[in-house]
Amino acid sequence: MFRANLRSRHRRTLLGYVWLAIPGLVLAITFTFLRKSALVVTGDVALPYPLFVLSGMFLWQSFGDAINLPIQQLNQQRRFLSLVPAPFQAVLIAALGEVLVNLAVRLAILGVTILAFRLPVAASWLLVPLGGIGMVAFGFALGLTIAPFAQLFDDIATLASMAVTFAMLLSPVLYPIPPDSILALNPLAAMLTNVRDWMVGLPATASVWPIVILTLALLVPGWLLNMVSRPHITARAH
């Protein structure tokens, strides 16, 4: 199912995996231009600003994929799962595999971009994928919790996509957030901050325990919620 999803998704596009990088690159170029033109004012950042935006966008896109892809796949396979006694867990695991492949492609592009900006090589670069995996795990846990409701009401999936976009504006994706701001309490802000610290060879400055605790608190109940709701979703699909 994982291989079939990848083939079908990229067979219908001319640029394939390049689309994973295009939104981040476009926003990095756009906000760099706006910043240089003084149309957008941001605080100082340790990274070159285009790299700051690109890293934030790539990680945020992976977080959004982790929320939306399981919901989308379960909705697409809703009729099939109601007719065939196939394990719905396979759909979730296949979606997670696709999210991780997308993350790996984005991280590879980010690595090339880091080298292009000639940042000093640091051992902490090896920790950057852990930040991406942490955001994917948190997003997947949220997606699991939302998925049963999204299969009953299509509006939920639309609201989830809108919430991801709105939350991006409240997170240090396109611009830094002062550490004394209430927005700094966002658990994803800590992960984004740490990834950027690692990119410039600095130790992590923000605690990741809140996002770890939230992920664990949502993951198991979300999985069980999908199992318990499966008969109701199947009956609704007929």
N, C-alpha and C positions, 0 to 999 in steps of 0.2 A: 504493500500500500504506500509505503514511504517512497519507493522508487517510482511508482506510477504517478504519485502526486508531483514529484519533481519533473518528470518527463512531460506531463500534461501542462504544467504551469509554464515551463520555459519553451515548449514546442510552439506555443501560440504567440511568442514574442520574437522580434528580430534581434534585440540586443541582449536577451537572456539575463545573466547575472549582473550585467552592467546597470540594470534598473535598480539594483540594491544600493548603488552608490550615487545615482543621479540626484535624488532629492537632497541628500546631504551636501553634495558638491554645489548644487544650485544655491542652497541657503547659505553656505559658507561664502560663496562669491558675492551674493546679494548683500549679506549683512556686513561683509568687509567693506564693500563699496559705501553702504550707508554710514558705517562708522567713520570712514575716512572723510566723507562729506559732512560729518558732524550732524547728520540727520538722526542718528541713533547714538546716544551717549552711554557708554558702559564703563565699568571700573577697570582698573589695570588687571591683567592676567599674566601668569608666568609663561604661558605658551604663546607662540604666534597666534594672533586672533583667528585666522582661517582654520588653523589646526584645532583651536578651542571649539569652534562651532562644529567642525567636521566630527570630532570625537564625540561631542554631545549628541549630535544627530544620529550617528551610527548606533550608539548605545540606546538611545531613545527609540529608534526604529525597531531594534531587536526586542526591547521591552514591549512595544506595541504589538509586534508580531506574536509574542508569547501570550498576550491576552486574546488577540483576535483570531489567530489561526485555528486554535482548538474549537472555538465557537463556530467559525465558518465551516470547518470540516464536519463537525457534528450536524450542523444544519443541512449541509449538502448531502450527507449520508443518512439523514433522518428517515426517509422513506425506505431506503435499503435496509437499515438496521431494524426496522419494524417488520420486514418481510423475511429476512434471513437471520438465523440464529448465530450471527457473528458477534464476537466480543467488541463492545464499544470502546474498550480500553485500547484496542489496536488503532482506532482512529486518533485517539489522544496521543499515543506514543509516536505514531507516524507524523502528526502535526508537530510534536516537540522535536523530532529529528529534523524536520524541515526548518524549524526556527534556528536550530543549532548550526545547520549548514549555512543559512543566511548570515548568522553571526560570524562564522569563520571567514566567509568571503569578505565581509565588511572589515573585520580585524586585519585581514591580509592587506586590503587596500589602505587601511589606516597605517599599518606598518611601513608600507612603501612611502606614504606621505610624510611620516616622521623622518624617514631617511632623506627625503627630498628637502625637508627644512633643515637638515644637518644638525639635529639635536644631538648632544653628547650621548653616546651609547651608555646605557645603564642596565645593571642586572634587574632593576625593578620593572623593566619592560616585560619581563616574564610574568608579572602579576596582572598585567592589563587584561588578559583573557578571563581571569577570575572575576574581575569586575563585571565583564559582560555576562558571564554565566550567572553571577548573582542577580543581575537585573532580569535575565531570562527566567530564572527560577521564581522570582517574586511575581513576574508577569504571568507565568504559567499557573501559579497558585491562585492568583486573582481570576484568571480565565476559567479555571476549574470551578470556582465558586459561582461564577456568573453563568456558566454554560447551561445548566439545567433550566434556568429561567429564560435564557435566550432561545432555547428550543421550543418553549411554550409560547413566547411572545417575541415576535421579530423586532419589536421596538427596542428591546433590551440590547441587541447587538449594535443597533445604530447609536444608542445612547453610550455604549461602551467605547465605540470609536470616537465619538465626540468628546468624551471625558478624557481619553488619552491625549487628544490634541490640546484641550484646555489645560490639563495638568502640565503639559510641556512648557506653557507660558509661565507657570508658577515654579518651574525648576531651572537650575543653572545649565540649561542646554545651549541657549543662544547668547546668554550674558551671565556674568557672575552675580551671585546673591551674597550680600553682606552676612557674615557669620552671626551677627546679632539680630538679624531679621527673623520674623516668625516663619518665613518661608524656608529658613534653614533647617527647621524641624522635619521637613519632608525627608523620609528615609532614603529616597532615591538621590537626593542632593548629596548625601554623604558618599554614596557609591560613585557618583560622577566626579566629586571632588577628589576622592582617593585615586581614581583612574588617572586623572590629570596630574596629580602629584607623582604617580609612578612614571608617567611619561617623561617628566623632567628630572627623574632620578631622586625624588624626595620621598621620605617615609610617609605613610598614610597619616593624615591629620584629623580625620573624622571617624567616628565609631560606626562600624557596620553591624553591630549587634541588633539595633532595632529592625533592620530589614531582614536579618537572619531569623529573628524571633517571629516576625510577622509572616514570613514565608512558611516556617514550620507550623505556625498556628493555623494557616489556611490550607496547607497542602493535603493533610490527611482528612480533615473534615470535608474539603472540597471533593476529594476522590470518593469518599463515602456518600456524599450527597448525590453524586452522579449515579452511583450504584442503586441507591434507594429510589431515586426519581425515574429510573429507566422504565419500569412498567407503566407509569403514568404517561411518560413521553411516547412510548410505543402505542398505547391506547389512543392518544391524541392524534397520532399520525395516520391512523386508519380512517 
